[in-house]
Amino acid sequence: MNCKLEIILTSLLFISIHECLIVRQPQALNDQCNNTEECKKFSVNTTCSLSKRCVCIIDHVNVRGRCYKPIDLLRKCSINDECEAYDKNAICSSTKRICECKSGFAIINDRCIQIRFNPTLFCSHNDSCRKKYSNSVCKSGKCACIDGLEMVGGKCMSPPKIPLGSECTSNQQCEQFDSNSECNQTTKGVNICKCRSGFSLFQRAGFSFCSLSMKKLGDRCDNDGDCMNYDRYSRCRRKDATYRCLCPSGRIKKLFKRQVCKYYNRSAKLQFHYSILILTMLALSHYFTQFSK
């Protein structure tokens, strides 16, 4: 309780009157306030506006009564609310710790759009499909989107962006996110977006992307392409319990400024030695022929 002293002049006398006022502290966003400190007592990232209401500071969004700075899709996150501040249909992945769309939603134009696949219509010619779906054609008696497009939300449009490591159904979905990725089946039988052969997964500033692999001899690898970008003669081979870049049989290591696989043609080397032997035998034969005369 806060008491305010008021002095009132009545006739020639000063009369002191204690007026007691009850001051209510703000408890939630949009509550009345006198200063920013009052707002921050119940939630950080808040301020007292010119209209004397508790609101979120600039670049922050109200999510269930708390203020969060929106985190873009596919960027690193800590909790769901940070992603939801950017898009209400986004969540923070519990495994990859990045903002991604909820199940049943896909990234289209940097937003989470619900995917609704309509039943494919039977058709006899292209016009019957185009009346129902734009950018569609009649294929094998059924309506289908033209090449490069997929059915999303009942429309033929560019495939949704599927981030690396997420489940996919086609290469196009992965390529929309990274042109060097493809839809590949894992050992568990699940199709996910992975980097193509010769490319490796990199992360920078919370963003994942595929870049050209440069695996040196002895480095771990996933495929031959990882090794061949560094040395065209090296291959990805099993060594002990892992796969590493090695020089295959018939090639040897040679140390210059770096370790590389030197091309080694065994048959050519044997042919060279055989030629030397023949020439030596001919020379000896000629010598003994001249000596016998």
C-alpha atoms as an extended CHARMM CRD file, in Angstrom:
* protein
*
       293  EXT
         1         1  MET       CA              0.0000000000        0.0000000000        0.0000000000  PROA      1               0.0000000000
         2         2  ASN       CA              1.3340000000        3.4110000000       -0.9830000000  PROA      2               0.0000000000
         3         3  CYS       CA              0.1170000000        6.5400000000        0.8690000000  PROA      3               0.0000000000
         4         4  LYS       CA              0.2870000000        9.9750000000       -0.7650000000  PROA      4               0.0000000000
         5         5  LEU       CA              0.3200000000       13.1100000000        1.3320000000  PROA      5               0.0000000000
         6         6  GLU       CA             -1.7870000000       15.9600000000        0.0290000000  PROA      6               0.0000000000
         7         7  ILE       CA             -1.7590000000       19.4740000000        1.4700000000  PROA      7               0.0000000000
         8         8  ILE       CA             -5.0300000000       21.3660000000        1.0410000000  PROA      8               0.0000000000
         9         9  LEU       CA             -5.4820000000       25.0520000000        1.8330000000  PROA      9               0.0000000000
        10        10  THR       CA             -8.8530000000       25.6570000000        3.4410000000  PROA      10              0.0000000000
        11        11  SER       CA             -9.5430000000       29.2310000000        4.6180000000  PROA      11              0.0000000000
        12        12  LEU       CA             -6.4310000000       30.1370000000        6.6160000000  PROA      12              0.0000000000
        13        13  LEU       CA             -5.5920000000       26.6430000000        7.8380000000  PROA      13              0.0000000000
        14        14  PHE       CA             -3.3850000000       23.9340000000        6.3720000000  PROA      14              0.0000000000
        15        15  ILE       CA             -5.0890000000       20.6050000000        6.7280000000  PROA      15              0.0000000000
        16        16  SER       CA             -3.0220000000       17.4270000000        6.1660000000  PROA      16              0.0000000000
        17        17  ILE       CA             -4.8850000000       14.6270000000        4.5650000000  PROA      17              0.0000000000
        18        18  HSD       CA             -3.3510000000       11.2080000000        4.0410000000  PROA      18              0.0000000000
        19        19  GLU       CA             -4.8230000000        9.6220000000        0.9960000000  PROA      19              0.0000000000
        20        20  CYS       CA             -4.0210000000        5.9120000000        0.7500000000  PROA      20              0.0000000000
        21        21  LEU       CA             -3.8930000000        4.4090000000       -2.7370000000  PROA      21              0.0000000000
        22        22  ILE       CA             -3.6680000000        0.6970000000       -3.6520000000  PROA      22              0.0000000000
        23        23  VAL       CA             -1.1020000000        0.2210000000       -6.4370000000  PROA      23              0.0000000000
        24        24  ARG       CA             -1.5300000000       -3.0240000000       -8.4460000000  PROA      24              0.0000000000
        25        25  GLN       CA              1.6180000000       -4.4390000000      -10.0770000000  PROA      25              0.0000000000
        26        26  PRO       CA              1.2750000000       -5.7270000000      -13.6890000000  PROA      26              0.0000000000
        27        27  GLN       CA              1.0540000000       -9.5280000000      -13.8840000000  PROA      27              0.0000000000
        28        28  ALA       CA              0.8050000000      -10.1580000000      -17.6370000000  PROA      28              0.0000000000
        29        29  LEU       CA              1.2950000000       -8.5990000000      -21.0390000000  PROA      29              0.0000000000
        30        30  ASN       CA             -1.0910000000       -5.7340000000      -21.7980000000  PROA      30              0.0000000000
        31        31  ASP       CA             -1.5340000000       -4.9700000000      -18.0940000000  PROA      31              0.0000000000
        32        32  GLN       CA             -1.2380000000       -1.3250000000      -17.0610000000  PROA      32              0.0000000000
        33        33  CYS       CA              2.2050000000       -0.1920000000      -15.8810000000  PROA      33              0.0000000000
        34        34  ASN       CA              4.1060000000        2.8690000000      -14.6870000000  PROA      34              0.0000000000
        35        35  ASN       CA              7.5970000000        1.8610000000      -15.8330000000  PROA      35              0.0000000000
        36        36  THR       CA              9.5110000000       -0.9040000000      -17.5770000000  PROA      36              0.0000000000
        37        37  GLU       CA             10.8860000000       -2.3860000000      -14.3640000000  PROA      37              0.0000000000
        38        38  GLU       CA              7.3590000000       -3.3120000000      -13.2760000000  PROA      38              0.0000000000
        39        39  CYS       CA              6.8790000000       -5.3150000000      -16.4940000000  PROA      39              0.0000000000
        40        40  LYS       CA             10.2300000000       -7.0850000000      -16.2610000000  PROA      40              0.0000000000
        41        41  LYS       CA              9.3080000000       -8.4590000000      -12.8280000000  PROA      41              0.0000000000
        42        42  PHE       CA              6.9280000000      -10.9620000000      -14.4430000000  PROA      42              0.0000000000
        43        43  SER       CA              8.6490000000      -11.4060000000      -17.8370000000  PROA      43              0.0000000000
        44        44  VAL       CA             11.9560000000      -10.4360000000      -19.4110000000  PROA      44              0.0000000000
        45        45  ASN       CA             12.0950000000       -8.8600000000      -22.8830000000  PROA      45              0.0000000000
        46        46  THR       CA              9.1680000000       -6.5700000000      -21.9970000000  PROA      46              0.0000000000
        47        47  THR       CA              8.7780000000       -2.8140000000      -21.7430000000  PROA      47              0.0000000000
        48        48  CYS       CA              6.1950000000       -0.2730000000      -20.6070000000  PROA      48              0.0000000000
        49        49  SER       CA              4.7350000000        1.3780000000      -23.7000000000  PROA      49              0.0000000000
        50        50  LEU       CA              3.7090000000        5.0040000000      -24.1860000000  PROA      50              0.0000000000
        51        51  SER       CA              0.1160000000        3.9370000000      -23.5160000000  PROA      51              0.0000000000
        52        52  LYS       CA              1.2950000000        2.5280000000      -20.1570000000  PROA      52              0.0000000000
        53        53  ARG       CA              0.8500000000       -1.1440000000      -21.0730000000  PROA      53              0.0000000000
        54        54  CYS       CA              3.3430000000       -4.0050000000      -20.7450000000  PROA      54              0.0000000000
        55        55  VAL       CA              4.3670000000       -5.1240000000      -24.2420000000  PROA      55              0.0000000000
        56        56  CYS       CA              7.1860000000       -7.0910000000      -25.8920000000  PROA      56              0.0000000000
        57        57  ILE       CA             10.3450000000       -5.2200000000      -26.8340000000  PROA      57              0.0000000000
        58        58  ILE       CA             11.2130000000       -4.6810000000      -30.5150000000  PROA      58              0.0000000000
        59        59  ASP       CA             11.9090000000       -7.8750000000      -32.5640000000  PROA      59              0.0000000000
        60        60  HSD       CA             10.1480000000      -10.0690000000      -29.9760000000  PROA      60              0.0000000000
        61        61  VAL       CA              6.7650000000      -11.7950000000      -30.2270000000  PROA      61              0.0000000000
        62        62  ASN       CA              4.1530000000      -12.7630000000      -27.6400000000  PROA      62              0.0000000000
        63        63  VAL       CA              3.8970000000      -16.5510000000      -27.3660000000  PROA      63              0.0000000000
        64        64  ARG       CA              1.5830000000      -17.7500000000      -24.6010000000  PROA      64              0.0000000000
        65        65  GLY       CA              2.2040000000      -14.6780000000      -22.4620000000  PROA      65              0.0000000000
        66        66  ARG       CA              5.9970000000      -14.5750000000      -22.8440000000  PROA      66              0.0000000000
        67        67  CYS       CA              8.1810000000      -12.6060000000      -25.2500000000  PROA      67              0.0000000000
        68        68  TYR       CA             10.5410000000      -14.5160000000      -27.5650000000  PROA      68              0.0000000000
        69        69  LYS       CA             12.7840000000      -13.4780000000      -30.4310000000  PROA      69              0.0000000000
        70        70  PRO       CA             11.6440000000      -15.4100000000      -33.5370000000  PROA      70              0.0000000000
        71        71  ILE       CA             14.1250000000      -17.9670000000      -34.8850000000  PROA      71              0.0000000000
        72        72  ASP       CA             13.9770000000      -18.6780000000      -38.6170000000  PROA      72              0.0000000000
        73        73  LEU       CA             13.2290000000      -22.1530000000      -39.9190000000  PROA      73              0.0000000000
        74        74  LEU       CA             16.2620000000      -24.4810000000      -40.0490000000  PROA      74              0.0000000000
        75        75  ARG       CA             18.1620000000      -22.3440000000      -37.5380000000  PROA      75              0.0000000000
        76        76  LYS       CA             19.3750000000      -23.5130000000      -34.1180000000  PROA      76              0.0000000000
        77        77  CYS       CA             16.8610000000      -23.3330000000      -31.2690000000  PROA      77              0.0000000000
        78        78  SER       CA             16.3920000000      -24.2860000000      -27.6200000000  PROA      78              0.0000000000
        79        79  ILE       CA             12.6260000000      -24.4650000000      -27.0980000000  PROA      79              0.0000000000
        80        80  ASN       CA              9.4730000000      -24.6880000000      -29.2250000000  PROA      80              0.0000000000
        81        81  ASP       CA              8.3260000000      -21.1600000000      -28.3420000000  PROA      81              0.0000000000
        82        82  GLU       CA             11.3020000000      -19.6040000000      -30.1660000000  PROA      82              0.0000000000
        83        83  CYS       CA             10.2710000000      -21.3520000000      -33.3880000000  PROA      83              0.0000000000
        84        84  GLU       CA              6.5580000000      -20.7060000000      -32.8620000000  PROA      84              0.0000000000
        85        85  ALA       CA              7.3510000000      -16.9980000000      -32.5880000000  PROA      85              0.0000000000
        86        86  TYR       CA              8.3940000000      -17.1950000000      -36.2620000000  PROA      86              0.0000000000
        87        87  ASP       CA              5.6720000000      -19.6130000000      -37.4480000000  PROA      87              0.0000000000
        88        88  LYS       CA              2.8690000000      -21.0700000000      -35.3340000000  PROA      88              0.0000000000
        89        89  ASN       CA              3.2700000000      -24.4280000000      -37.0890000000  PROA      89              0.0000000000
        90        90  ALA       CA              6.9920000000      -24.7310000000      -36.3090000000  PROA      90              0.0000000000
        91        91  ILE       CA              8.6990000000      -26.6390000000      -33.4890000000  PROA      91              0.0000000000
        92        92  CYS       CA             12.2310000000      -27.0840000000      -32.1750000000  PROA      92              0.0000000000
        93        93  SER       CA             13.4430000000      -30.5500000000      -33.2400000000  PROA      93              0.0000000000
        94        94  SER       CA             14.3700000000      -32.6240000000      -30.1860000000  PROA      94              0.0000000000
        95        95  THR       CA             17.1600000000      -34.3780000000      -32.1160000000  PROA      95              0.0000000000
        96        96  LYS       CA             18.6030000000      -31.7870000000      -34.5280000000  PROA      96              0.0000000000
        97        97  ARG       CA             17.8190000000      -28.7610000000      -32.2970000000  PROA      97              0.0000000000
        98        98  ILE       CA             16.7210000000      -26.6440000000      -35.2700000000  PROA      98              0.0000000000
        99        99  CYS       CA             13.3760000000      -25.0520000000      -36.0760000000  PROA      99              0.0000000000
       100       100  GLU       CA             11.3560000000      -27.2200000000      -38.4460000000  PROA      100             0.0000000000
       101       101  CYS       CA              7.7170000000      -27.6930000000      -39.4020000000  PROA      101             0.0000000000
       102       102  LYS       CA              5.3280000000      -29.8810000000      -37.4260000000  PROA      102             0.0000000000
       103       103  SER       CA              4.2850000000      -33.2450000000      -38.8060000000  PROA      103             0.0000000000
       104       104  GLY       CA              1.9610000000      -32.7470000000      -41.7720000000  PROA      104             0.0000000000
       105       105  PHE       CA              3.5500000000      -29.4080000000      -42.6780000000  PROA      105             0.0000000000
       106       106  ALA       CA              6.3760000000      -28.5740000000      -45.0910000000  PROA      106             0.0000000000
       107       107  ILE       CA              8.5960000000      -25.5310000000      -45.7270000000  PROA      107             0.0000000000
       108       108  ILE       CA              7.2290000000      -23.5630000000      -48.6770000000  PROA      108             0.0000000000
       109       109  ASN       CA              8.5100000000      -20.0200000000      -49.2470000000  PROA      109             0.0000000000
       110       110  ASP       CA             10.1090000000      -20.0730000000      -45.7810000000  PROA      110             0.0000000000
       111       111  ARG       CA              6.8010000000      -20.8310000000      -44.0630000000  PROA      111             0.0000000000
       112       112  CYS       CA              5.1870000000      -24.0100000000      -42.7150000000  PROA      112             0.0000000000
       113       113  ILE       CA              2.3400000000      -24.9700000000      -45.0490000000  PROA      113             0.0000000000
       114       114  GLN       CA             -0.0070000000      -27.8940000000      -44.4110000000  PROA      114             0.0000000000
       115       115  ILE       CA              0.2360000000      -30.6590000000      -46.9910000000  PROA      115             0.0000000000
       116       116  ARG       CA             -3.0290000000      -32.1600000000      -48.1900000000  PROA      116             0.0000000000
       117       117  PHE       CA             -2.7540000000      -34.7320000000      -50.9440000000  PROA      117             0.0000000000
       118       118  ASN       CA             -5.9840000000      -35.0250000000      -52.8680000000  PROA      118             0.0000000000
       119       119  PRO       CA             -6.9660000000      -38.3520000000      -54.4550000000  PROA      119             0.0000000000
       120       120  THR       CA             -5.6250000000      -38.6370000000      -57.9840000000  PROA      120             0.0000000000
       121       121  LEU       CA             -8.3430000000      -38.2280000000      -60.5920000000  PROA      121             0.0000000000
       122       122  PHE       CA             -8.8180000000      -40.6670000000      -63.4290000000  PROA      122             0.0000000000
       123       123  CYS       CA             -8.5720000000      -39.0300000000      -66.8450000000  PROA      123             0.0000000000
       124       124  SER       CA             -8.5430000000      -39.6070000000      -70.5740000000  PROA      124             0.0000000000
       125       125  HSD       CA             -6.8540000000      -36.4080000000      -71.7490000000  PROA      125             0.0000000000
       126       126  ASN       CA             -4.9410000000      -33.4080000000      -70.3580000000  PROA      126             0.0000000000
       127       127  ASP       CA             -7.8940000000      -30.9760000000      -70.4520000000  PROA      127             0.0000000000
       128       128  SER       CA             -9.8700000000      -33.0090000000      -67.9220000000  PROA      128             0.0000000000
       129       129  CYS       CA             -6.9650000000      -32.6580000000      -65.4480000000  PROA      129             0.0000000000
       130       130  ARG       CA             -6.3140000000      -28.9840000000      -66.0560000000  PROA      130             0.0000000000
       131       131  LYS       CA             -9.9220000000      -28.1490000000      -65.1610000000  PROA      131             0.0000000000
       132       132  LYS       CA             -9.2360000000      -29.5460000000      -61.6820000000  PROA      132             0.0000000000
       133       133  TYR       CA             -5.5110000000      -28.8240000000      -61.2260000000  PROA      133             0.0000000000
       134       134  SER       CA             -3.4450000000      -26.2050000000      -63.0130000000  PROA      134             0.0000000000
       135       135  ASN       CA             -0.0170000000      -27.3540000000      -64.2460000000  PROA      135             0.0000000000
       136       136  SER       CA             -1.2240000000      -30.9730000000      -64.4580000000  PROA      136             0.0000000000
       137       137  VAL       CA             -1.3550000000      -33.5430000000      -67.2570000000  PROA      137             0.0000000000
       138       138  CYS       CA             -2.9420000000      -36.9370000000      -67.8580000000  PROA      138             0.0000000000
       139       139  LYS       CA             -0.4320000000      -39.7660000000      -67.4090000000  PROA      139             0.0000000000
       140       140  SER       CA             -1.3820000000      -43.4500000000      -67.7120000000  PROA      140             0.0000000000
       141       141  GLY       CA             -5.0370000000      -42.6300000000      -67.1250000000  PROA      141             0.0000000000
       142       142  LYS       CA             -4.4490000000      -40.5280000000      -63.9940000000  PROA      142             0.0000000000
       143       143  CYS       CA             -3.9370000000      -36.8200000000      -63.3590000000  PROA      143             0.0000000000
       144       144  ALA       CA             -0.3940000000      -35.9260000000      -62.3430000000  PROA      144             0.0000000000
       145       145  CYS       CA              1.6230000000      -32.7320000000      -61.9350000000  PROA      145             0.0000000000
       146       146  ILE       CA              3.9780000000      -31.7470000000      -64.7250000000  PROA      146             0.0000000000
       147       147  ASP       CA              7.6700000000      -32.5860000000      -64.2690000000  PROA      147             0.0000000000
       148       148  GLY       CA              9.3250000000      -30.5800000000      -61.5100000000  PROA      148             0.0000000000
       149       149  LEU       CA              6.0980000000      -30.0060000000      -59.5570000000  PROA      149             0.0000000000
       150       150  GLU       CA              4.3180000000      -31.9620000000      -56.8200000000  PROA      150             0.0000000000
       151       151  MET       CA              0.7910000000      -32.0320000000      -55.4020000000  PROA      151             0.0000000000
       152       152  VAL       CA              0.8470000000      -29.8000000000      -52.3010000000  PROA      152             0.0000000000
       153       153  GLY       CA             -2.3560000000      -28.6380000000      -50.6550000000  PROA      153             0.0000000000
       154       154  GLY       CA             -4.3930000000      -29.7080000000      -53.6620000000  PROA      154             0.0000000000
       155       155  LYS       CA             -2.2230000000      -27.6990000000      -56.0680000000  PROA      155             0.0000000000
       156       156  CYS       CA              0.6730000000      -28.5350000000      -58.3840000000  PROA      156             0.0000000000
       157       157  MET       CA              3.5820000000      -26.4690000000      -57.1100000000  PROA      157             0.0000000000
       158       158  SER       CA              7.2930000000      -26.6180000000      -56.4000000000  PROA      158             0.0000000000
       159       159  PRO       CA              8.1960000000      -29.4370000000      -53.9790000000  PROA      159             0.0000000000
       160       160  PRO       CA              8.4720000000      -28.4130000000      -50.3230000000  PROA      160             0.0000000000
       161       161  LYS       CA             11.9640000000      -27.8690000000      -48.9640000000  PROA      161             0.0000000000
       162       162  ILE       CA             13.0320000000      -30.9000000000      -46.9300000000  PROA      162             0.0000000000
       163       163  PRO       CA             16.0630000000      -30.1470000000      -44.7270000000  PROA      163             0.0000000000
       164       164  LEU       CA             19.0510000000      -32.4770000000      -44.5630000000  PROA      164             0.0000000000
       165       165  GLY       CA             18.4270000000      -35.4040000000      -42.2340000000  PROA      165             0.0000000000
       166       166  SER       CA             14.6230000000      -35.2220000000      -42.5720000000  PROA      166             0.0000000000
       167       167  GLU       CA             12.3520000000      -37.8140000000      -44.1910000000  PROA      167             0.0000000000
       168       168  CYS       CA             11.6480000000      -37.4160000000      -47.9060000000  PROA      168             0.0000000000
       169       169  THR       CA              9.8460000000      -39.0690000000      -50.8100000000  PROA      169             0.0000000000
       170       170  SER       CA             11.7540000000      -37.6860000000      -53.8240000000  PROA      170             0.0000000000
       171       171  ASN       CA             15.1040000000      -36.1510000000      -54.8010000000  PROA      171             0.0000000000
       172       172  GLN       CA             13.3290000000      -32.9340000000      -55.7980000000  PROA      172             0.0000000000
       173       173  GLN       CA             12.2520000000      -32.2910000000      -52.2190000000  PROA      173             0.0000000000
       174       174  CYS       CA             15.8720000000      -32.4730000000      -51.0480000000  PROA      174             0.0000000000
       175       175  GLU       CA             17.2250000000      -30.4450000000      -53.9730000000  PROA      175             0.0000000000
       176       176  GLN       CA             14.8530000000      -27.5870000000      -53.0970000000  PROA      176             0.0000000000
       177       177  PHE       CA             16.8310000000      -27.2320000000      -49.8570000000  PROA      177             0.0000000000
       178       178  ASP       CA             20.3140000000      -28.0850000000      -51.1980000000  PROA      178             0.0000000000
       179       179  SER       CA             21.1090000000      -28.8150000000      -54.8460000000  PROA      179             0.0000000000
       180       180  ASN       CA             23.8630000000      -31.2360000000      -53.7940000000  PROA      180             0.0000000000
       181       181  SER       CA             21.5350000000      -33.4870000000      -51.7620000000  PROA      181             0.0000000000
       182       182  GLU       CA             19.3230000000      -36.4420000000      -52.6510000000  PROA      182             0.0000000000
       183       183  CYS       CA             16.6820000000      -38.7010000000      -51.0900000000  PROA      183             0.0000000000
       184       184  ASN       CA             18.4970000000      -41.8220000000      -49.8810000000  PROA      184             0.0000000000
       185       185  GLN       CA             17.4410000000      -44.8920000000      -47.9320000000  PROA      185             0.0000000000
       186       186  THR       CA             19.1260000000      -45.5030000000      -44.5770000000  PROA      186             0.0000000000
       187       187  THR       CA             20.0400000000      -48.8350000000      -43.0330000000  PROA      187             0.0000000000
       188       188  LYS       CA             16.7330000000      -48.6690000000      -41.1340000000  PROA      188             0.0000000000
       189       189  GLY       CA             14.7920000000      -48.4780000000      -44.4010000000  PROA      189             0.0000000000
       190       190  VAL       CA             13.7890000000      -44.8250000000      -43.9650000000  PROA      190             0.0000000000
       191       191  ASN       CA             14.2800000000      -42.3150000000      -46.8090000000  PROA      191             0.0000000000
       192       192  ILE       CA             16.0230000000      -39.1160000000      -45.6940000000  PROA      192             0.0000000000
       193       193  CYS       CA             17.7520000000      -36.2050000000      -47.4180000000  PROA      193             0.0000000000
       194       194  LYS       CA             21.5170000000      -36.7810000000      -47.5370000000  PROA      194             0.0000000000
       195       195  CYS       CA             24.4620000000      -35.2600000000      -49.3970000000  PROA      195             0.0000000000
       196       196  ARG       CA             25.2260000000      -36.7810000000      -52.8000000000  PROA      196             0.0000000000
       197       197  SER       CA             28.3310000000      -38.8720000000      -53.4440000000  PROA      197             0.0000000000
       198       198  GLY       CA             31.3850000000      -36.6190000000      -53.3570000000  PROA      198             0.0000000000
       199       199  PHE       CA             29.7570000000      -34.1300000000      -50.9710000000  PROA      199             0.0000000000
       200       200  SER       CA             29.8080000000      -33.9880000000      -47.1740000000  PROA      200             0.0000000000
       201       201  LEU       CA             27.5370000000      -32.4060000000      -44.5700000000  PROA      201             0.0000000000
       202       202  PHE       CA             28.7990000000      -29.1440000000      -43.0730000000  PROA      202             0.0000000000
       203       203  GLN       CA             27.2750000000      -26.7990000000      -40.4820000000  PROA      203             0.0000000000
       204       204  ARG       CA             27.8940000000      -23.0790000000      -40.1610000000  PROA      204             0.0000000000
       205       205  ALA       CA             26.0230000000      -20.5890000000      -37.9790000000  PROA      205             0.0000000000
       206       206  GLY       CA             23.3730000000      -23.2260000000      -37.2740000000  PROA      206             0.0000000000
       207       207  PHE       CA             22.7460000000      -23.8900000000      -40.9810000000  PROA      207             0.0000000000
       208       208  SER       CA             23.3910000000      -27.3010000000      -42.5950000000  PROA      208             0.0000000000
       209       209  PHE       CA             24.6120000000      -27.6380000000      -46.1960000000  PROA      209             0.0000000000
       210       210  CYS       CA             26.4160000000      -30.0240000000      -48.5690000000  PROA      210             0.0000000000
       211       211  SER       CA             29.8750000000      -29.0810000000      -49.7740000000  PROA      211             0.0000000000
       212       212  LEU       CA             32.5360000000      -30.7990000000      -51.8800000000  PROA      212             0.0000000000
       213       213  SER       CA             34.3290000000      -33.4910000000      -49.8620000000  PROA      213             0.0000000000
       214       214  MET       CA             38.1110000000      -33.3570000000      -49.5970000000  PROA      214             0.0000000000
       215       215  LYS       CA             38.9960000000      -36.5080000000      -47.6470000000  PROA      215             0.0000000000
       216       216  LYS       CA             42.7260000000      -37.1940000000      -47.3170000000  PROA      216             0.0000000000
       217       217  LEU       CA             44.2700000000      -40.6410000000      -47.1690000000  PROA      217             0.0000000000
       218       218  GLY       CA             43.3250000000      -42.2550000000      -43.8760000000  PROA      218             0.0000000000
       219       219  ASP       CA             40.2790000000      -40.0250000000      -43.2960000000  PROA      219             0.0000000000
       220       220  ARG       CA             36.8720000000      -41.5790000000      -42.6760000000  PROA      220             0.0000000000
       221       221  CYS       CA             34.5920000000      -41.6610000000      -45.7020000000  PROA      221             0.0000000000
       222       222  ASP       CA             31.1190000000      -42.6570000000      -46.8860000000  PROA      222             0.0000000000
       223       223  ASN       CA             31.7710000000      -43.2880000000      -50.5880000000  PROA      223             0.0000000000
       224       224  ASP       CA             34.5000000000      -43.1950000000      -53.2510000000  PROA      224             0.0000000000
       225       225  GLY       CA             33.5480000000      -39.6430000000      -54.2260000000  PROA      225             0.0000000000
       226       226  ASP       CA             34.6520000000      -38.3790000000      -50.7950000000  PROA      226             0.0000000000
       227       227  CYS       CA             38.1910000000      -39.6060000000      -51.4820000000  PROA      227             0.0000000000
       228       228  MET       CA             38.4950000000      -38.9510000000      -55.2380000000  PROA      228             0.0000000000
       229       229  ASN       CA             38.0150000000      -35.1790000000      -54.8750000000  PROA      229             0.0000000000
       230       230  TYR       CA             41.3590000000      -35.1080000000      -53.0370000000  PROA      230             0.0000000000
       231       231  ASP       CA             43.1400000000      -37.8970000000      -54.9600000000  PROA      231             0.0000000000
       232       232  ARG       CA             41.5970000000      -39.4340000000      -58.0570000000  PROA      232             0.0000000000
       233       233  TYR       CA             43.2900000000      -42.7930000000      -57.3940000000  PROA      233             0.0000000000
       234       234  SER       CA             42.1350000000      -43.2050000000      -53.7550000000  PROA      234             0.0000000000
       235       235  ARG       CA             39.0000000000      -45.1380000000      -52.8250000000  PROA      235             0.0000000000
       236       236  CYS       CA             36.7390000000      -45.5820000000      -49.7960000000  PROA      236             0.0000000000
       237       237  ARG       CA             37.5970000000      -49.0090000000      -48.3870000000  PROA      237             0.0000000000
       238       238  ARG       CA             36.8310000000      -50.8430000000      -45.1660000000  PROA      238             0.0000000000
       239       239  LYS       CA             39.6740000000      -50.8110000000      -42.6440000000  PROA      239             0.0000000000
       240       240  ASP       CA             39.1400000000      -52.4710000000      -39.2800000000  PROA      240             0.0000000000
       241       241  ALA       CA             35.6430000000      -51.3560000000      -38.2070000000  PROA      241             0.0000000000
       242       242  THR       CA             35.3930000000      -48.1610000000      -40.3010000000  PROA      242             0.0000000000
       243       243  TYR       CA             35.6060000000      -46.9830000000      -43.8970000000  PROA      243             0.0000000000
       244       244  ARG       CA             38.6280000000      -44.8560000000      -44.8110000000  PROA      244             0.0000000000
       245       245  CYS       CA             40.2760000000      -43.3650000000      -47.8970000000  PROA      245             0.0000000000
       246       246  LEU       CA             42.9700000000      -45.8050000000      -49.0180000000  PROA      246             0.0000000000
       247       247  CYS       CA             45.0840000000      -46.6260000000      -52.0400000000  PROA      247             0.0000000000
       248       248  PRO       CA             43.5720000000      -49.7470000000      -53.6800000000  PROA      248             0.0000000000
       249       249  SER       CA             45.6340000000      -52.7860000000      -54.6310000000  PROA      249             0.0000000000
       250       250  GLY       CA             47.9220000000      -51.9800000000      -57.5570000000  PROA      250             0.0000000000
       251       251  ARG       CA             48.6470000000      -48.4610000000      -56.3820000000  PROA      251             0.0000000000
       252       252  ILE       CA             51.1610000000      -47.2290000000      -53.8330000000  PROA      252             0.0000000000
       253       253  LYS       CA             51.5180000000      -44.1810000000      -51.6090000000  PROA      253             0.0000000000
       254       254  LYS       CA             53.9930000000      -41.5160000000      -52.5690000000  PROA      254             0.0000000000
       255       255  LEU       CA             54.9920000000      -38.6140000000      -50.3460000000  PROA      255             0.0000000000
       256       256  PHE       CA             55.4630000000      -35.2090000000      -51.9610000000  PROA      256             0.0000000000
       257       257  LYS       CA             53.9800000000      -32.2090000000      -50.1850000000  PROA      257             0.0000000000
       258       258  ARG       CA             51.1150000000      -34.5190000000      -49.3120000000  PROA      258             0.0000000000
       259       259  GLN       CA             50.3400000000      -38.2140000000      -49.3160000000  PROA      259             0.0000000000
       260       260  VAL       CA             48.7880000000      -39.3770000000      -52.5550000000  PROA      260             0.0000000000
       261       261  CYS       CA             48.1930000000      -42.5860000000      -54.4460000000  PROA      261             0.0000000000
       262       262  LYS       CA             50.7130000000      -42.9640000000      -57.2660000000  PROA      262             0.0000000000
       263       263  TYR       CA             49.4640000000      -44.8400000000      -60.3080000000  PROA      263             0.0000000000
       264       264  TYR       CA             51.2500000000      -48.1780000000      -60.5010000000  PROA      264             0.0000000000
       265       265  ASN       CA             50.8510000000      -50.3110000000      -63.6320000000  PROA      265             0.0000000000
       266       266  ARG       CA             52.2740000000      -53.7230000000      -62.8110000000  PROA      266             0.0000000000
       267       267  SER       CA             51.8430000000      -55.1850000000      -66.3040000000  PROA      267             0.0000000000
       268       268  ALA       CA             53.6670000000      -52.2350000000      -67.8920000000  PROA      268             0.0000000000
       269       269  LYS       CA             56.5400000000      -52.6420000000      -65.4610000000  PROA      269             0.0000000000
       270       270  LEU       CA             56.8620000000      -56.3920000000      -66.2410000000  PROA      270             0.0000000000
       271       271  GLN       CA             56.7750000000      -55.6260000000      -69.9620000000  PROA      271             0.0000000000
       272       272  PHE       CA             59.6290000000      -53.1370000000      -69.5100000000  PROA      272             0.0000000000
       273       273  HSD       CA             61.7930000000      -55.6980000000      -67.6960000000  PROA      273             0.0000000000
       274       274  TYR       CA             60.9990000000      -58.3240000000      -70.3290000000  PROA      274             0.0000000000
       275       275  SER       CA             62.1360000000      -55.9430000000      -73.1020000000  PROA      275             0.0000000000
       276       276  ILE       CA             65.4070000000      -55.2800000000      -71.2700000000  PROA      276             0.0000000000
       277       277  LEU       CA             65.9780000000      -59.0420000000      -70.9880000000  PROA      277             0.0000000000
       278       278  ILE       CA             65.3580000000      -59.6060000000      -74.7270000000  PROA      278             0.0000000000
       279       279  LEU       CA             67.7400000000      -56.7840000000      -75.6910000000  PROA      279             0.0000000000
       280       280  THR       CA             70.4090000000      -58.1790000000      -73.3650000000  PROA      280             0.0000000000
       281       281  MET       CA             70.0680000000      -61.6500000000      -74.8690000000  PROA      281             0.0000000000
       282       282  LEU       CA             70.3230000000      -60.2560000000      -78.4240000000  PROA      282             0.0000000000
       283       283  ALA       CA             73.4190000000      -58.2780000000      -77.5060000000  PROA      283             0.0000000000
       284       284  LEU       CA             75.0800000000      -61.3410000000      -75.9680000000  PROA      284             0.0000000000
       285       285  SER       CA             74.1400000000      -63.4530000000      -78.9920000000  PROA      285             0.0000000000
       286       286  HSD       CA             75.6920000000      -60.8710000000      -81.3140000000  PROA      286             0.0000000000
       287       287  TYR       CA             78.8460000000      -60.7150000000      -79.1580000000  PROA      287             0.0000000000
       288       288  PHE       CA             79.3790000000      -64.4770000000      -79.1650000000  PROA      288             0.0000000000
       289       289  THR       CA             78.7100000000      -64.6320000000      -82.9110000000  PROA      289             0.0000000000
       290       290  GLN       CA             81.4490000000      -62.0630000000      -83.5680000000  PROA      290             0.0000000000
       291       291  PHE       CA             83.8200000000      -63.7330000000      -81.0810000000  PROA      291             0.0000000000
       292       292  SER       CA             83.4620000000      -67.1670000000      -82.7370000000  PROA      292             0.0000000000
       293       293  LYS       CA             84.5840000000      -65.7400000000      -86.1030000000  PROA      293             0.0000000000
